[in-house]
Amino acid sequence: MKKQKGVSLSGLMFWGVIVAMIALVVIKVAPSAIEYWKIRKGVMNVAQQAKGDSTVPELRKAYARQAEIDHTSDIKPEDLEISKEGNQIVISFAYDKRIPLFGPVSLLIEYKASSAGQ
Protein backbone atom coordinates (compact mmCIF):
# COMPACT_ATOMS: atom_id res chain seq x y z
CA MET A 1 0.00 0.00 0.00
CA LYS A 2 1.33 3.44 -0.94
CA LYS A 3 1.63 6.30 1.53
CA GLN A 4 -0.67 9.16 0.64
CA LYS A 5 0.83 12.55 -0.16
CA GLY A 6 -0.83 15.92 -0.08
CA VAL A 7 -2.17 18.61 2.18
CA SER A 8 -4.87 18.05 4.74
CA LEU A 9 -7.92 20.30 4.87
CA SER A 10 -6.74 21.96 8.09
CA GLY A 11 -3.29 22.59 6.58
CA LEU A 12 -4.88 24.06 3.47
CA MET A 13 -7.07 26.36 5.57
CA PHE A 14 -4.10 27.47 7.70
CA TRP A 15 -1.99 28.41 4.68
CA GLY A 16 -5.00 29.99 2.99
CA VAL A 17 -5.47 32.34 5.96
CA ILE A 18 -1.74 33.22 5.97
CA VAL A 19 -1.75 33.98 2.22
CA ALA A 20 -4.96 36.02 2.55
CA MET A 21 -3.47 38.14 5.37
CA ILE A 22 -0.30 38.82 3.37
CA ALA A 23 -2.38 39.71 0.30
CA LEU A 24 -4.49 42.10 2.40
CA VAL A 25 -1.41 43.94 3.64
CA VAL A 26 0.11 44.16 0.16
CA ILE A 27 -3.15 45.41 -1.38
CA LYS A 28 -3.57 48.09 1.31
CA VAL A 29 0.10 49.23 1.37
CA ALA A 30 0.82 49.27 -2.38
CA PRO A 31 -1.07 52.51 -3.22
CA SER A 32 0.65 54.35 -0.36
CA ALA A 33 4.08 53.13 -1.44
CA ILE A 34 3.42 54.09 -5.05
CA GLU A 35 2.36 57.58 -3.99
CA TYR A 36 5.53 57.92 -1.87
CA TRP A 37 7.71 57.07 -4.87
CA LYS A 38 5.80 59.59 -7.01
CA ILE A 39 6.33 62.30 -4.38
CA ARG A 40 10.00 61.40 -4.05
CA LYS A 41 10.46 61.52 -7.84
CA GLY A 42 8.72 64.91 -8.00
CA VAL A 43 10.91 66.35 -5.25
CA MET A 44 14.05 65.05 -6.98
CA ASN A 45 12.95 66.57 -10.30
CA VAL A 46 12.27 69.96 -8.73
CA ALA A 47 15.61 69.92 -6.90
CA GLN A 48 17.52 68.96 -10.06
CA GLN A 49 15.87 71.64 -12.16
CA ALA A 50 16.30 74.34 -9.50
CA LYS A 51 18.73 77.13 -10.23
CA GLY A 52 21.04 78.54 -7.58
CA ASP A 53 18.99 81.75 -7.33
CA SER A 54 15.57 80.04 -7.11
CA THR A 55 13.39 81.26 -4.28
CA VAL A 56 11.41 79.07 -1.88
CA PRO A 57 8.01 80.15 -3.33
CA GLU A 58 9.24 79.30 -6.85
CA LEU A 59 10.33 75.84 -5.70
CA ARG A 60 7.03 75.24 -3.91
CA LYS A 61 5.14 76.31 -7.05
CA ALA A 62 7.27 73.97 -9.18
CA TYR A 63 6.50 71.11 -6.79
CA ALA A 64 2.78 71.97 -6.88
CA ARG A 65 2.83 71.61 -10.68
CA GLN A 66 4.69 68.29 -10.37
CA ALA A 67 2.21 67.03 -7.75
CA GLU A 68 -0.71 68.00 -9.98
CA ILE A 69 0.79 66.07 -12.89
CA ASP A 70 1.43 62.98 -10.73
CA HIS A 71 -1.90 63.25 -8.85
CA THR A 72 -0.24 63.14 -5.42
CA SER A 73 -1.95 64.62 -2.38
CA ASP A 74 -0.13 63.33 0.73
CA ILE A 75 2.43 66.17 0.69
CA LYS A 76 1.43 69.77 0.01
CA PRO A 77 3.98 72.32 -1.21
CA GLU A 78 3.96 74.01 2.21
CA ASP A 79 5.01 70.70 3.83
CA LEU A 80 8.37 70.69 2.03
CA GLU A 81 11.51 71.68 3.93
CA ILE A 82 13.71 73.64 1.55
CA SER A 83 17.28 74.61 2.41
CA LYS A 84 20.53 75.36 0.68
CA GLU A 85 23.70 73.42 1.42
CA GLY A 86 26.66 75.05 -0.27
CA ASN A 87 25.35 75.91 -3.72
CA GLN A 88 22.95 72.94 -3.84
CA ILE A 89 19.25 73.26 -3.05
CA VAL A 90 18.01 70.48 -0.76
CA ILE A 91 14.32 69.62 -0.56
CA SER A 92 13.15 67.14 2.06
CA PHE A 93 9.86 65.88 3.43
CA ALA A 94 8.55 63.50 6.06
CA TYR A 95 5.06 62.26 6.81
CA ASP A 96 3.22 59.41 8.50
CA LYS A 97 0.64 57.28 6.77
CA ARG A 98 -1.82 55.22 8.84
CA ILE A 99 -3.38 52.36 6.91
CA PRO A 100 -6.37 50.60 8.53
CA LEU A 101 -6.16 46.83 8.01
CA PHE A 102 -9.13 45.31 9.85
CA GLY A 103 -11.00 46.12 13.05
CA PRO A 104 -8.77 48.01 15.48
CA VAL A 105 -5.58 46.97 13.64
CA SER A 106 -3.78 49.52 11.50
CA LEU A 107 -0.33 49.91 10.04
CA LEU A 108 1.74 53.09 10.51
CA ILE A 109 4.40 53.85 7.91
CA GLU A 110 6.83 56.74 8.39
CA TYR A 111 7.91 58.07 5.01
CA LYS A 112 10.77 60.53 4.58
CA ALA A 113 13.17 61.48 1.83
CA SER A 114 15.56 64.21 0.78
CA SER A 115 17.07 65.39 -2.45
CA ALA A 116 20.52 65.62 -0.81
CA GLY A 117 23.16 63.30 -2.23
CA GLN A 118 21.45 62.70 -5.57
C-alpha positions as CSV (number, residue, x, y, z in Angstrom):
1,M,0.0,0.0,0.0
2,K,1.3,3.4,-0.9
3,K,1.6,6.3,1.5
4,Q,-0.7,9.2,0.6
5,K,0.8,12.5,-0.2
6,G,-0.8,15.9,-0.1
7,V,-2.2,18.6,2.2
8,S,-4.9,18.0,4.7
9,L,-7.9,20.3,4.9
10,S,-6.7,22.0,8.1
11,G,-3.3,22.6,6.6
12,L,-4.9,24.1,3.5
13,M,-7.1,26.4,5.6
14,F,-4.1,27.5,7.7
15,W,-2.0,28.4,4.7
16,G,-5.0,30.0,3.0
17,V,-5.5,32.3,6.0
18,I,-1.7,33.2,6.0
19,V,-1.7,34.0,2.2
20,A,-5.0,36.0,2.6
21,M,-3.5,38.1,5.4
22,I,-0.3,38.8,3.4
23,A,-2.4,39.7,0.3
24,L,-4.5,42.1,2.4
25,V,-1.4,43.9,3.6
26,V,0.1,44.2,0.2
27,I,-3.1,45.4,-1.4
28,K,-3.6,48.1,1.3
29,V,0.1,49.2,1.4
30,A,0.8,49.3,-2.4
31,P,-1.1,52.5,-3.2
32,S,0.6,54.3,-0.4
33,A,4.1,53.1,-1.4
34,I,3.4,54.1,-5.1
35,E,2.4,57.6,-4.0
36,Y,5.5,57.9,-1.9
37,W,7.7,57.1,-4.9
38,K,5.8,59.6,-7.0
39,I,6.3,62.3,-4.4
40,R,10.0,61.4,-4.1
41,K,10.5,61.5,-7.8
42,G,8.7,64.9,-8.0
43,V,10.9,66.4,-5.2
44,M,14.0,65.1,-7.0
45,N,12.9,66.6,-10.3
46,V,12.3,70.0,-8.7
47,A,15.6,69.9,-6.9
48,Q,17.5,69.0,-10.1
49,Q,15.9,71.6,-12.2
50,A,16.3,74.3,-9.5
51,K,18.7,77.1,-10.2
52,G,21.0,78.5,-7.6
53,D,19.0,81.7,-7.3
54,S,15.6,80.0,-7.1
55,T,13.4,81.3,-4.3
56,V,11.4,79.1,-1.9
57,P,8.0,80.2,-3.3
58,E,9.2,79.3,-6.8
59,L,10.3,75.8,-5.7
60,R,7.0,75.2,-3.9
61,K,5.1,76.3,-7.0
62,A,7.3,74.0,-9.2
63,Y,6.5,71.1,-6.8
64,A,2.8,72.0,-6.9
65,R,2.8,71.6,-10.7
66,Q,4.7,68.3,-10.4
67,A,2.2,67.0,-7.7
68,E,-0.7,68.0,-10.0
69,I,0.8,66.1,-12.9
70,D,1.4,63.0,-10.7
71,H,-1.9,63.2,-8.9
72,T,-0.2,63.1,-5.4
73,S,-1.9,64.6,-2.4
74,D,-0.1,63.3,0.7
75,I,2.4,66.2,0.7
76,K,1.4,69.8,0.0
77,P,4.0,72.3,-1.2
78,E,4.0,74.0,2.2
79,D,5.0,70.7,3.8
80,L,8.4,70.7,2.0
81,E,11.5,71.7,3.9
82,I,13.7,73.6,1.6
83,S,17.3,74.6,2.4
84,K,20.5,75.4,0.7
85,E,23.7,73.4,1.4
86,G,26.7,75.0,-0.3
87,N,25.4,75.9,-3.7
88,Q,23.0,72.9,-3.8
89,I,19.2,73.3,-3.1
90,V,18.0,70.5,-0.8
91,I,14.3,69.6,-0.6
92,S,13.1,67.1,2.1
93,F,9.9,65.9,3.4
94,A,8.5,63.5,6.1
95,Y,5.1,62.3,6.8
96,D,3.2,59.4,8.5
97,K,0.6,57.3,6.8
98,R,-1.8,55.2,8.8
99,I,-3.4,52.4,6.9
100,P,-6.4,50.6,8.5
101,L,-6.2,46.8,8.0
102,F,-9.1,45.3,9.9
103,G,-11.0,46.1,13.1
104,P,-8.8,48.0,15.5
105,V,-5.6,47.0,13.6
106,S,-3.8,49.5,11.5
107,L,-0.3,49.9,10.0
108,L,1.7,53.1,10.5
109,I,4.4,53.9,7.9
110,E,6.8,56.7,8.4
111,Y,7.9,58.1,5.0
112,K,10.8,60.5,4.6
113,A,13.2,61.5,1.8
114,S,15.6,64.2,0.8
115,S,17.1,65.4,-2.5
116,A,20.5,65.6,-0.8
117,G,23.2,63.3,-2.2
118,Q,21.5,62.7,-5.6
